């Protein structure tokens, strides 16, 4: 019987790789001995279960779920800081940077984080495959539409020497065409009766305009009725709500899920509904069963082209920009650029090009002689205002409670933990914070020894309807920066990026209810479950191109984020007037004396500029007290 867990036994011990090249013949005991001699492993190069990794969340769960309390230590760990930040994600790092930039010189800052790496969801992954270093992203993916950023967010990128115009040089927009690759759909045997890969003609994925739509759809493993219905839906722009005024259309679309809109008004078979349902998982973390048909109209989904609900498309003022602003490690590059400014001794780089391949010296992040210190493995458990114009933070590091004091504190952690951290939080503010729930998701980094199978089949990524695990997987963006080059030929190793969003579709559950259920499921899943499903899916999609998961997969990193994307209001299940400027999050982020709140949750916006804008606001609040 084929052993589908060979990768786990070969490369992982307790879900954690020990930093050797894939394919090592060393025994587990020899690997452990080598790791012990080398000291702590390098966080970006760790594989296995990452993201919210074992050791990062247990203290928080004990506090929030178990009601555990830690005694306040009598002695402080350090002298008083000017600013203590809880959370070393982009918002927390940006708050530290902006505070130092705007306050008088020489301010001392401590940043605490519960993980073994900084960046929060902006996580960097590294692999070494057959002697070649591969860089990938394990969370926050790209700088989306920087021309529409606030002035504060634009200024921060400029201060970090991140010039997004350079991506027009770095991002090879002709790469896919040169290699003859298009987007595909993988229909799995488990869900659709047979394993089949076909061209993807759905919106935001599809073939060039000259492609024969009918010929492409004939390859889909659907019934003849469903194929005809899908073709009609994609090709037609008729108004499916005839005789209704724009206002009437808007009301119907807002109170009807897009899945139900397809059933009731487009009259398509269930096969077509299920084919389209999960196309939006990567954006919202739920499918079209929990999103409005009005949102589908905004995204120009099939069947909405003839509608006129009389509403703007919701886009902010600004230029239309291509989706190309992607570092090889995603927005971990922004986090690294912030750390370079805050703790320059730890980051041997002076340019963005050097930063991409720089190796961080984690031993220099928390040095007593530095003005800014980043302290990892440290989970805050109590934050309160104190006497003398200060606030105190008690945190747990390696099982021991410690206490620090700051003239200002910024909570840039997971927003829904704040009611458990701050005993002074008013009941109304606590209720406002608890309305939202994070969107659970997993970003999978899969190092492969070559991409011959993709070339032979003619696809560079796949949408997977009714997926067992990955709803999308494929090759990363073709970006080359400085000494780091994207793969040039199919014989070279590369990283395949996969996305898993745990949902319970078509059960009448709202987005928030699906997020809560998905988070529970995600926390229960083992690395072996992920590995087995990844191998099944990739073999099913790519075996006809000569792919063999046992042979060709060199390593897997599961970036698990049970508390992932910030919650964005959904006009199907939330009041339609709620958005970035109105909703419970506004009351939830109110200042509590010397304590301010900065995270993307507090912006109700799951993008980098939402995190930066929250940091800008929190720093302004605290400097107003100085």
C-alpha positions as CSV (number, residue, x, y, z in Angstrom):
1,X,0.0,0.0,0.0
2,X,1.3,3.4,-0.9
3,X,2.4,5.4,2.2
4,X,0.8,8.9,1.7
5,X,2.5,10.3,4.8
6,X,6.1,9.8,3.7
7,X,6.6,13.6,3.6
8,X,5.5,13.9,7.2
9,X,7.9,11.3,8.5
10,X,10.7,12.3,6.3
11,X,10.6,16.1,6.8
12,X,8.6,16.7,9.9
13,X,9.0,16.0,13.6
14,X,5.9,17.0,15.6
15,X,4.7,19.1,12.7
16,X,7.9,21.1,12.4
17,X,10.7,20.9,9.9
18,X,14.2,21.1,11.2
19,X,15.5,23.4,8.4
20,X,17.3,20.9,6.2
21,X,16.9,20.5,2.4
22,X,14.1,18.4,1.2
23,X,15.0,14.8,0.7
24,X,17.4,14.5,3.6
25,X,18.4,10.9,4.5
26,X,19.2,11.8,8.1
27,X,17.2,10.0,10.7
28,X,14.8,11.9,13.0
29,X,17.3,11.6,16.0
30,X,20.1,13.0,13.8
31,X,17.9,15.9,12.7
32,X,17.0,16.7,16.3
33,X,20.6,16.6,17.3
34,X,21.6,18.9,14.5
35,X,18.8,21.4,15.4
36,X,19.9,21.4,19.0
37,X,23.5,22.2,18.0
38,X,22.3,25.0,15.7
39,X,20.1,26.6,18.4
40,X,16.6,28.0,17.8
41,X,15.3,27.3,14.2
42,X,14.8,30.2,11.8
43,X,11.1,30.9,11.9
44,X,10.5,31.6,8.1
45,X,12.1,28.3,7.2
46,X,9.9,26.2,9.5
47,X,7.4,24.0,7.8
48,X,4.6,21.8,9.0
49,X,1.8,23.5,11.0
50,X,2.5,27.3,11.0
51,X,0.5,30.4,11.2
52,X,-1.2,30.1,14.6
53,X,1.3,27.4,15.4
54,X,1.4,25.2,18.5
55,X,2.6,27.3,21.4
56,X,1.1,30.6,20.1
57,X,-2.5,30.4,21.2
58,X,-2.8,28.1,24.2
59,X,-2.4,31.0,26.8
60,X,-5.0,33.1,25.0
61,X,-7.4,30.2,24.9
62,X,-6.8,29.5,28.6
63,X,-7.7,33.1,29.3
64,X,-10.7,33.4,27.1
65,X,-12.2,29.9,27.2
66,X,-10.9,28.6,30.5
67,X,-11.1,31.8,32.6
68,X,-7.6,31.4,33.8
69,X,-5.9,34.4,35.5
70,X,-2.2,35.0,36.2
71,X,-1.1,36.8,39.3
72,X,0.3,40.3,38.8
73,X,4.1,40.1,39.2
74,X,5.4,42.3,42.0
75,X,8.5,43.4,40.0
76,X,8.5,44.9,36.5
77,X,10.6,43.1,33.9
78,X,12.1,46.3,32.5
79,X,12.2,50.0,33.1
80,X,9.2,52.1,32.0
81,X,8.7,52.3,28.2
82,X,7.3,55.3,26.4
83,X,5.1,52.9,24.3
84,X,4.2,49.2,24.7
85,X,2.5,47.6,21.7
86,X,0.7,44.3,22.0
87,X,0.9,42.6,18.6
88,X,3.8,42.6,16.1
89,X,1.7,42.5,13.0
90,X,1.7,45.3,10.4
91,X,-0.6,47.4,12.6
92,X,1.5,47.0,15.7
93,X,4.8,47.6,13.9
94,X,3.3,50.6,12.1
95,X,2.1,52.0,15.4
96,X,5.6,51.7,16.8
97,X,7.1,53.3,13.7
98,X,4.7,56.2,13.6
99,X,5.0,56.9,17.3
100,X,8.8,57.0,17.1
101,X,8.5,59.2,14.0
102,X,6.1,61.7,15.5
103,X,7.2,61.8,19.2
104,X,10.4,63.4,20.4
105,X,13.7,61.6,19.7
106,X,14.9,58.7,21.8
107,X,11.5,57.2,22.7
108,X,11.7,53.6,24.0
109,X,9.3,51.1,22.6
110,X,8.5,47.4,23.5
111,X,6.5,45.2,21.1
112,X,5.1,42.0,22.4
113,X,3.8,39.1,20.2
114,X,2.6,35.6,21.0
115,X,4.1,34.0,17.9
116,X,7.7,32.9,17.3
117,X,7.8,35.4,14.3
118,X,6.7,39.0,13.7
119,X,4.4,40.1,11.0
120,X,1.1,38.7,12.2
121,X,-0.8,37.4,9.2
122,X,1.9,39.0,7.0
123,X,4.0,35.8,7.3
124,X,7.0,34.8,5.3
125,X,7.7,31.2,4.3
126,X,11.0,29.8,3.0
127,X,11.9,26.5,1.5
128,X,15.2,25.0,0.3
129,X,14.6,22.5,-2.5
130,X,17.6,20.8,-4.2
131,X,19.9,23.6,-3.1
132,X,17.6,26.4,-4.3
133,X,15.9,28.9,-1.9
134,X,12.2,29.5,-2.5
135,X,10.3,32.4,-0.9
136,X,6.6,32.4,-0.4
137,X,3.8,34.1,1.5
138,X,1.8,32.5,4.3
139,X,-0.8,35.3,4.9
140,X,-1.4,38.8,3.7
141,X,-0.8,38.6,0.0
142,X,-0.5,41.9,-1.9
143,X,-0.7,45.7,-1.7
144,X,-4.2,46.1,-3.2
145,X,-4.9,49.3,-5.1
146,X,-2.3,51.5,-3.4
147,X,-3.5,54.5,-5.5
148,X,-6.6,54.5,-3.3
149,X,-4.8,54.4,0.0
150,X,-5.2,57.1,2.6
151,X,-2.5,59.8,2.8
152,X,-1.2,58.2,6.0
153,X,-0.9,54.8,4.4
154,X,0.7,56.2,1.3
155,X,3.2,58.2,3.4
156,X,4.1,55.1,5.4
157,X,5.0,53.1,2.3
158,X,7.1,56.0,1.0
159,X,8.9,56.3,4.3
160,X,9.7,52.6,4.0
161,X,11.1,53.2,0.5
162,X,8.4,50.9,-1.0
163,X,7.7,52.4,-4.4
164,X,4.8,50.5,-6.0
165,X,5.7,51.8,-9.4
166,X,8.7,49.4,-9.3
167,X,6.3,46.5,-9.6
168,X,5.7,47.4,-13.2
169,X,9.3,46.3,-13.7
170,X,9.3,43.4,-11.1
171,X,6.0,41.7,-12.1
172,X,6.4,39.9,-15.4
173,X,2.9,40.3,-16.8
174,X,3.8,38.4,-20.0
175,X,5.1,35.3,-18.2
176,X,1.9,33.1,-18.4
177,X,1.4,33.9,-22.1
178,X,5.0,33.1,-23.0
179,X,4.6,29.7,-21.3
180,X,1.2,29.0,-22.9
181,X,-0.5,28.8,-19.5
182,X,-4.1,29.8,-18.6
183,X,-6.3,29.4,-15.6
184,X,-8.1,26.1,-15.1
185,X,-10.9,24.4,-13.1
186,X,-10.2,21.1,-11.4
187,X,-13.4,18.9,-11.1
188,X,-12.6,16.2,-8.6
189,X,-13.8,12.6,-8.9
190,X,-15.1,12.8,-5.3
191,X,-17.4,15.8,-6.0
192,X,-18.1,15.5,-9.7
193,X,-17.7,11.8,-10.6
194,X,-14.3,12.1,-12.4
195,X,-11.0,13.9,-12.2
196,X,-10.9,16.5,-15.0
197,X,-9.0,19.7,-15.6
198,X,-10.5,22.2,-18.0
199,X,-10.1,25.9,-19.0
200,X,-11.8,28.3,-16.6
201,X,-14.3,30.5,-18.3
202,X,-15.9,32.0,-15.2
203,X,-15.6,35.7,-14.4
204,X,-12.3,36.9,-13.1
205,X,-10.6,33.7,-14.4
206,X,-11.6,33.2,-17.9
207,X,-10.2,32.6,-21.4
208,X,-9.2,35.4,-23.7
209,X,-12.1,37.0,-25.6
210,X,-11.4,35.1,-28.8
211,X,-11.9,31.7,-27.0
212,X,-14.8,29.6,-27.9
213,X,-17.0,29.7,-24.8
214,X,-19.3,26.9,-25.9
215,X,-16.4,24.6,-26.8
216,X,-14.8,25.2,-23.4
217,X,-18.0,24.5,-21.5
218,X,-18.6,21.2,-23.4
219,X,-15.5,19.8,-21.6
220,X,-17.1,20.5,-18.2
221,X,-18.4,17.2,-16.5
222,X,-21.9,18.6,-16.1
223,X,-25.2,17.3,-17.4
224,X,-26.2,18.6,-20.9
225,X,-28.9,20.7,-19.3
226,X,-26.4,22.3,-16.9
227,X,-23.9,23.0,-19.7
228,X,-26.6,24.7,-21.8
229,X,-27.8,26.7,-18.8
230,X,-24.2,27.8,-17.9
231,X,-23.5,28.9,-21.4
232,X,-26.7,30.9,-21.6
233,X,-26.0,32.5,-18.2
234,X,-22.5,33.5,-19.2
235,X,-23.4,34.8,-22.6
236,X,-26.6,36.7,-21.7
237,X,-27.0,40.2,-20.4
238,X,-30.8,40.2,-20.0
239,X,-32.5,41.8,-17.0
240,X,-33.6,38.9,-14.8
241,X,-35.7,41.3,-12.7
242,X,-37.8,42.9,-15.5
243,X,-40.4,45.5,-14.6
244,X,-38.8,46.4,-11.3
245,X,-37.5,49.9,-10.5
246,X,-33.8,50.3,-9.5
247,X,-34.9,50.6,-5.8
248,X,-37.0,47.5,-6.0
249,X,-34.1,45.6,-7.7
250,X,-31.7,46.7,-4.9
251,X,-34.1,45.5,-2.2
252,X,-34.5,42.1,-3.8
253,X,-30.8,41.7,-4.5
254,X,-29.8,42.7,-1.0
255,X,-32.2,40.2,0.7
256,X,-31.4,37.4,-1.7
257,X,-28.2,35.4,-1.6
258,X,-26.6,35.1,-5.0
259,X,-27.0,31.3,-4.9
260,X,-30.7,31.7,-4.3
261,X,-30.9,34.4,-7.0
262,X,-29.5,31.9,-9.5
263,X,-32.1,29.4,-8.4
264,X,-35.1,31.7,-8.3
265,X,-34.5,34.2,-11.0
266,X,-32.0,32.6,-13.4
267,X,-33.6,29.2,-13.1
268,X,-30.3,27.3,-13.4
269,X,-29.8,23.7,-12.3
270,X,-28.2,23.0,-8.9
271,X,-25.0,21.9,-10.7
272,X,-24.4,25.5,-11.9
273,X,-25.2,27.0,-8.5
274,X,-22.6,24.7,-6.9
275,X,-20.1,25.4,-9.7
276,X,-20.2,29.2,-9.0
277,X,-20.8,29.1,-5.2
278,X,-17.1,29.0,-4.1
279,X,-15.6,31.4,-6.6
280,X,-15.5,34.1,-3.9
281,X,-14.1,32.1,-1.0
282,X,-10.7,33.7,-1.3
283,X,-12.1,37.2,-0.9
284,X,-14.9,36.7,1.7
285,X,-14.1,33.4,3.4
286,X,-17.7,32.2,2.6
287,X,-19.4,31.3,-0.6
288,X,-22.3,32.9,-2.5
289,X,-24.8,31.1,-0.3
290,X,-24.0,33.7,2.4
291,X,-23.5,36.8,0.2
292,X,-26.1,39.0,-1.4
293,X,-26.9,39.1,-5.1
294,X,-26.2,42.8,-4.8
295,X,-22.6,42.0,-4.0
296,X,-22.6,39.6,-7.0
297,X,-23.8,42.5,-9.1
298,X,-21.0,44.7,-7.9
299,X,-18.6,41.9,-8.9
300,X,-20.3,41.4,-12.3
301,X,-21.1,37.8,-11.6
302,X,-23.1,35.8,-14.3
303,X,-26.8,36.7,-14.5
304,X,-26.4,40.3,-13.1
305,X,-25.2,42.1,-16.3
306,X,-28.7,43.4,-17.2
307,X,-29.6,44.6,-13.7
308,X,-29.7,48.3,-12.7
309,X,-30.1,48.5,-8.9
310,X,-29.2,52.2,-9.0
311,X,-26.2,52.0,-6.7
312,X,-22.6,52.8,-7.2
313,X,-20.1,49.9,-7.5
314,X,-18.7,50.7,-4.1
315,X,-15.2,51.4,-5.3
316,X,-13.3,54.3,-3.6
317,X,-12.1,57.2,-5.7
318,X,-8.7,56.5,-7.3
319,X,-7.1,55.0,-10.3
320,X,-7.7,51.6,-11.7
321,X,-4.6,49.6,-11.0
322,X,-3.5,46.0,-11.9
323,X,-3.2,43.5,-9.2
324,X,0.6,43.2,-9.4
325,X,1.9,44.8,-6.2
326,X,3.1,41.5,-4.7
327,X,6.4,40.8,-3.0
328,X,7.6,37.1,-3.2
329,X,6.8,36.9,0.6
330,X,3.6,38.9,0.2
331,X,3.2,41.7,2.7
332,X,5.7,40.1,5.1
333,X,8.1,42.4,3.1
334,X,6.3,45.4,4.6
335,X,6.7,43.9,8.1
336,X,10.4,43.3,7.5
337,X,10.8,46.9,6.2
338,X,9.2,48.2,9.4
339,X,11.5,46.0,11.5
340,X,14.5,47.2,9.6
341,X,13.6,50.8,10.6
342,X,12.8,49.9,14.2
343,X,15.6,47.5,14.9
344,X,18.2,48.1,12.1
345,X,20.8,45.8,13.8
346,X,18.6,42.8,13.2
347,X,18.0,43.4,9.4
348,X,21.1,43.4,7.2
349,X,19.6,45.3,4.3
350,X,19.5,48.9,3.1
351,X,17.3,48.6,0.0
352,X,14.0,46.8,-0.8
353,X,15.9,44.5,-3.1
354,X,18.3,43.5,-0.4
355,X,15.4,43.1,2.1
356,X,13.7,40.4,-0.1
357,X,16.6,37.9,0.5
358,X,17.9,39.2,3.8
359,X,18.2,36.8,6.8
360,X,16.8,38.4,9.9
361,X,18.9,38.1,13.1
362,X,16.2,37.2,15.5
363,X,18.7,37.2,18.4
364,X,18.9,41.0,18.0
365,X,15.2,41.8,18.2
366,X,15.1,42.0,22.0
367,X,18.4,43.5,23.2
368,X,18.5,45.5,26.4
369,X,20.6,48.3,24.9
370,X,18.1,49.0,22.0
371,X,15.5,51.8,21.9
372,X,13.0,49.4,20.3
373,X,12.6,45.8,21.4
374,X,10.5,43.1,19.8
375,X,9.7,40.3,22.3
376,X,8.3,37.1,20.8
377,X,6.7,34.1,22.5
378,X,4.9,36.7,24.8
379,X,1.1,36.6,25.2
380,X,-0.6,39.5,26.9
381,X,-3.1,38.5,29.6
382,X,-3.9,41.7,31.4
383,X,-3.8,45.4,30.3
384,X,-4.9,48.2,32.5
385,X,-4.3,51.9,33.3
386,X,-2.0,52.5,36.3
387,X,-1.1,55.5,38.5
388,X,1.3,58.2,37.3
389,X,0.0,58.5,33.7
390,X,1.0,55.0,32.7
391,X,-0.5,51.6,31.8
392,X,0.6,48.1,32.7
393,X,0.8,45.0,30.6
394,X,1.1,41.6,32.2
395,X,2.1,38.9,29.7
396,X,3.1,35.2,29.8
397,X,6.4,34.2,28.3
398,X,7.5,30.6,28.2
399,X,5.0,29.8,31.0
400,X,5.9,32.6,33.3
401,X,4.0,35.9,34.0
402,X,5.9,39.1,33.5
403,X,4.9,42.7,33.8
404,X,5.9,45.9,31.9
405,X,4.8,49.5,32.1
406,X,4.4,52.1,29.4
407,X,3.3,55.7,29.2
408,X,1.2,54.6,26.3
409,X,-0.1,51.2,25.2
410,X,-1.5,50.2,21.8
411,X,-3.4,47.0,21.5
412,X,-2.7,45.7,18.0
413,X,-3.7,42.2,18.8
414,X,-6.8,40.2,17.8
415,X,-9.7,42.5,18.6
416,X,-12.0,40.0,20.3
417,X,-9.3,39.2,22.9
418,X,-9.5,42.8,24.2
419,X,-12.6,42.3,26.4
420,X,-10.6,39.5,28.2
421,X,-7.4,41.6,28.5
422,X,-8.9,44.9,29.7
423,X,-10.9,44.8,33.0
424,X,-11.7,48.5,32.5
425,X,-13.5,48.0,29.2
426,X,-17.1,49.4,29.5
427,X,-19.9,46.8,28.8
428,X,-21.1,48.6,25.7
429,X,-17.7,48.7,24.2
430,X,-17.2,45.0,25.0
431,X,-20.5,44.2,23.2
432,X,-19.4,46.3,20.2
433,X,-16.1,44.5,19.9
434,X,-17.7,41.1,20.2
435,X,-20.1,41.6,17.3
436,X,-17.5,40.8,14.7
437,X,-15.7,37.5,14.2
438,X,-12.5,36.8,12.3
439,X,-12.6,34.9,9.0
440,X,-10.8,31.6,9.4
441,X,-8.6,30.6,6.5
442,X,-5.4,28.6,5.6
443,X,-2.7,29.6,3.2
444,X,-0.8,26.6,2.0
445,X,2.8,26.7,0.7
446,X,3.7,23.6,-1.2
447,X,7.2,23.3,-2.5
448,X,7.5,21.2,-5.7
449,X,10.7,20.0,-7.4
450,X,9.4,21.1,-10.8
451,X,6.3,22.3,-12.6
452,X,6.4,20.1,-15.7
453,X,2.9,18.9,-15.1
454,X,1.5,22.4,-15.1
455,X,3.3,23.1,-18.4
456,X,2.1,19.8,-20.0
457,X,-1.5,20.5,-19.0
458,X,-1.4,24.1,-20.0
459,X,-2.6,25.6,-16.7
460,X,-0.9,27.7,-14.0
461,X,-3.7,27.6,-11.4
462,X,-7.0,25.9,-10.6
463,X,-10.3,26.8,-9.1
464,X,-11.8,23.8,-7.3
465,X,-15.6,23.8,-6.9
466,X,-16.9,21.7,-4.0
467,X,-13.4,21.2,-2.9
468,X,-12.2,18.6,-0.3
469,X,-9.7,21.2,0.9
470,X,-8.1,23.7,-1.4
471,X,-10.6,25.8,-3.3
472,X,-7.8,27.3,-5.3
473,X,-4.2,26.3,-5.9
474,X,-1.5,27.2,-8.4
475,X,1.7,29.0,-9.1
476,X,2.6,32.2,-7.4
477,X,2.8,35.6,-9.1
478,X,5.8,35.9,-11.5
479,X,7.8,38.5,-9.5
480,X,11.6,38.9,-9.5
481,X,13.2,41.4,-7.3
482,X,17.0,42.0,-6.8
483,X,18.8,38.7,-6.5
484,X,15.5,36.7,-6.2
485,X,14.2,35.4,-9.5
486,X,10.9,33.7,-10.2
487,X,11.1,30.3,-11.8
488,X,12.2,30.5,-15.5
489,X,11.7,26.9,-16.7
490,X,9.6,23.9,-15.8
491,X,12.5,21.9,-14.6
492,X,13.1,24.3,-11.6
493,X,11.5,24.0,-8.2
494,X,8.8,26.4,-7.3
495,X,6.1,27.0,-4.6
496,X,2.4,26.2,-5.2
497,X,0.1,28.4,-3.2
498,X,-3.2,26.9,-2.0
499,X,-6.2,28.4,-0.1
500,X,-8.6,26.6,2.3
501,X,-11.5,28.5,3.8
502,X,-13.5,26.2,6.2
503,X,-17.2,26.7,5.6
504,X,-20.6,25.0,6.0
505,X,-22.4,26.1,2.9
506,X,-26.0,25.7,1.9
507,X,-27.2,25.1,5.5
508,X,-28.9,28.5,6.0
509,X,-26.0,29.8,8.1
510,X,-24.9,33.4,8.0
511,X,-21.3,34.3,7.3
512,X,-20.6,34.9,11.0
513,X,-22.1,31.5,11.9
514,X,-20.0,29.8,9.2
515,X,-16.8,31.6,10.4
516,X,-17.4,30.4,14.0
517,X,-18.0,26.8,12.9
518,X,-15.1,26.9,10.5
519,X,-12.8,28.1,13.2
520,X,-13.7,25.1,15.4
521,X,-13.1,22.7,12.5
522,X,-9.8,24.3,11.7
523,X,-8.5,24.0,15.3
524,X,-9.3,20.3,15.3
525,X,-7.5,19.5,12.0
526,X,-4.1,17.8,12.1
527,X,-1.2,18.3,9.8
528,X,-1.6,14.8,8.5
529,X,-5.2,15.6,7.4
530,X,-3.9,18.6,5.5
531,X,-1.1,16.7,3.9
532,X,-3.2,13.8,2.8
533,X,-5.9,16.1,1.2
534,X,-3.2,18.2,-0.5
535,X,-1.6,15.1,-2.1
536,X,-5.0,13.7,-3.2
537,X,-6.0,17.0,-4.8
538,X,-2.7,17.6,-6.6
539,X,-2.5,14.0,-7.8
540,X,-6.1,14.2,-9.0
541,X,-5.5,17.5,-10.9
542,X,-2.0,16.9,-12.2
543,X,-1.4,13.2,-12.6
544,X,-2.2,13.3,-16.4
545,X,0.6,15.8,-16.7
546,X,3.0,13.3,-15.0
547,X,2.8,14.7,-11.5
548,X,3.4,12.3,-8.6
549,X,2.8,13.9,-5.2
550,X,5.0,11.3,-3.4
551,X,7.9,12.1,-5.7
552,X,7.4,15.8,-6.6
553,X,6.3,17.5,-3.3
554,X,9.4,18.5,-1.4
555,X,7.7,20.3,1.6
556,X,4.5,21.7,2.9
557,X,3.8,24.7,5.2
558,X,0.3,25.0,6.6
559,X,-0.3,28.6,7.5
560,X,-3.3,28.1,9.8
561,X,-5.2,31.2,10.7
562,X,-8.3,30.4,12.8
563,X,-8.6,34.1,13.4
564,X,-7.7,35.2,9.9
565,X,-9.1,38.1,7.9
566,X,-10.7,41.0,9.7
567,X,-14.5,40.8,9.5
568,X,-16.0,43.1,6.8
569,X,-19.7,43.9,6.9
570,X,-21.9,41.8,4.6
571,X,-25.0,43.5,3.4
572,X,-26.9,40.2,3.2
573,X,-26.6,39.6,7.0
574,X,-25.5,43.0,8.4
575,X,-27.3,46.4,8.2
576,X,-26.5,47.7,4.7
577,X,-25.3,51.1,5.9
578,X,-22.5,49.6,7.9
579,X,-19.0,49.9,6.5
580,X,-15.5,51.3,7.3
581,X,-17.0,54.5,8.8
582,X,-20.1,53.1,10.5
583,X,-20.8,50.0,12.5
584,X,-20.0,48.5,15.9
585,X,-16.3,48.6,15.3
586,X,-16.3,52.4,15.7
587,X,-17.5,52.2,19.3
588,X,-15.4,49.1,19.9
589,X,-12.1,51.0,19.1
590,X,-12.7,53.8,21.6
591,X,-9.6,54.8,23.6
592,X,-9.4,53.6,27.2
593,X,-7.2,56.1,28.9
594,X,-3.6,55.4,28.1
595,X,-4.7,52.4,26.0
596,X,-5.6,52.7,22.3
597,X,-6.7,50.0,19.8
598,X,-5.1,49.5,16.4
599,X,-5.8,46.5,14.2
600,X,-7.5,45.8,10.9
601,X,-10.6,44.6,12.9
602,X,-10.9,48.1,14.3
603,X,-11.1,49.3,10.7
604,X,-13.5,46.6,9.6
605,X,-11.3,46.2,6.6
606,X,-9.1,43.2,5.9
607,X,-6.3,44.9,4.0
608,X,-2.9,46.4,4.7
609,X,-4.1,50.0,4.5
610,X,-6.8,49.2,7.1
611,X,-4.1,48.0,9.5
612,X,-2.0,51.1,8.8
613,X,-4.9,53.5,9.2
614,X,-5.8,52.0,12.5
615,X,-2.2,52.5,13.7
616,X,-2.2,56.1,12.5
617,X,-5.4,56.8,14.5
618,X,-4.2,55.0,17.7
619,X,-0.9,56.9,17.7
620,X,-2.7,60.2,17.2
621,X,-4.9,59.4,20.2
622,X,-2.0,58.7,22.4
623,X,0.1,61.6,21.3
624,X,-2.8,63.8,22.1
625,X,-2.3,62.8,25.7
626,X,1.4,63.6,25.9
